[in-house]
Amino acid sequence: MDFDVEQLAAAVLRLPTADRASLAARLLASLDEEAAERAAYDAAWEAELDRREAAAAADPEGDLPADLVLAELRAELAAERAAA
């Protein structure tokens, strides 16, 4: 879509009042849908974080030091690059 927002706004403002109201309602509804989708996404991540926190608290000995994890990941990446 190659619309200049100002040109689009000027065209919309020339519409009859009922059409502008209908368009405004549709635009607002689309924002509500996006907000609802974002809220669902945020809630899913919050639940995942809670699950991970509970798992870590249940087994504190299962944690690995970050430097060890990063070293393993770097070694795996280097091996994949060498094989390619």
Secondary structure as GFF3:
##gff-version 3
##sequence-region A 1 84
A	DSSP	alpha_helix	5	13	.	.	.	ID=ss1
A	DSSP	alpha_helix	17	58	.	.	.	ID=ss2
A	DSSP	three_ten_helix	60	62	.	.	.	ID=ss3
A	DSSP	alpha_helix	66	83	.	.	.	ID=ss4
###
